[in-house]
């Protein structure tokens, strides 16, 4: 009986973990802070979603401004291969990262 309950709980946990998907949510700027008004186009929102949903599976997400464009290029190539992303997905993520620099 215990094995059955534990097995069911493990299956439910696995299904819940595989079924969650993050979506991009626009954050309001903090009071008194000015931010660069970068309106995300639908293509950039897709890149942001791909970045958040694929990259966060293995490690914490880095702010795009943490690295320069030149530093991001090899990082994205390497991680894109590990995540098995196609060229279109990689272009979308790269465009999002570049738009935030």
C-alpha positions in Angstrom: 0.0 0.0 0.0 2.8 2.4 0.9 4.6 1.6 -2.4 1.5 2.4 -4.3 0.9 5.7 -2.6 4.6 6.7 -3.0 4.5 5.7 -6.6 1.4 7.8 -7.3 2.9 10.8 -5.5 6.1 10.5 -7.5 4.1 10.3 -10.8 2.0 13.4 -9.7 5.1 15.3 -8.8 6.8 14.5 -12.1 3.7 15.4 -14.1 3.4 18.7 -12.2 7.1 19.5 -12.8 6.9 18.7 -16.5 3.6 20.6 -17.0 4.5 24.0 -15.6 5.5 26.7 -18.1 6.7 30.2 -17.3 5.3 33.1 -19.2 6.7 36.6 -19.6 5.1 39.1 -17.3 5.8 42.7 -17.6 7.3 44.1 -14.5 6.4 47.6 -13.3 9.4 49.8 -12.6 10.1 50.5 -8.9 9.0 53.9 -7.6 11.7 56.5 -8.2 13.7 54.4 -10.6 13.8 55.3 -14.3 14.1 52.4 -16.7 14.8 52.2 -20.4 11.4 52.0 -22.1 12.0 48.8 -24.0 8.6 47.6 -25.3 8.9 43.9 -26.1 7.5 43.0 -29.5 5.7 39.6 -29.8 8.9 38.2 -31.3 11.0 39.4 -28.3 8.4 38.1 -25.8 8.8 34.7 -27.5 12.6 34.9 -27.2 12.2 35.8 -23.5 9.9 32.9 -22.9 12.3 30.5 -24.7 15.2 31.9 -22.6 13.3 31.5 -19.3 11.7 28.1 -20.1 14.8 26.4 -21.5 17.7 28.0 -19.7 16.1 27.8 -16.2 15.8 24.0 -16.5 19.5 23.6 -15.8 20.7 26.7 -14.0 19.7 30.1 -12.7 19.0 32.8 -15.3 21.4 35.6 -15.8 20.4 39.2 -16.4 21.2 40.0 -20.1 23.3 43.0 -19.0 25.6 40.7 -17.0 27.5 40.0 -20.1 28.4 41.9 -23.3 27.1 40.9 -26.7 30.5 39.4 -27.4 30.4 37.4 -24.2 26.8 36.2 -24.9 27.6 34.8 -28.3 29.7 31.7 -27.3 27.5 31.2 -24.2 24.3 31.0 -26.3 25.9 28.8 -28.9 27.1 26.3 -26.3 23.9 26.3 -24.3 21.7 26.1 -27.4 23.5 22.9 -28.4 23.0 21.4 -24.9 19.3 22.4 -24.8 18.8 21.0 -28.4 17.4 24.3 -29.7 16.9 24.8 -33.4 18.2 27.8 -35.3 14.9 29.7 -35.2 14.7 29.3 -31.4 18.3 30.4 -31.0 17.8 33.4 -33.1 14.7 34.4 -31.1 16.7 34.0 -27.8 19.6 36.0 -29.2 17.4 38.8 -30.4 15.8 39.0 -26.9 19.2 39.1 -25.2 20.5 41.7 -27.7 17.5 43.9 -27.1 18.1 44.0 -23.4 21.8 45.1 -23.7 
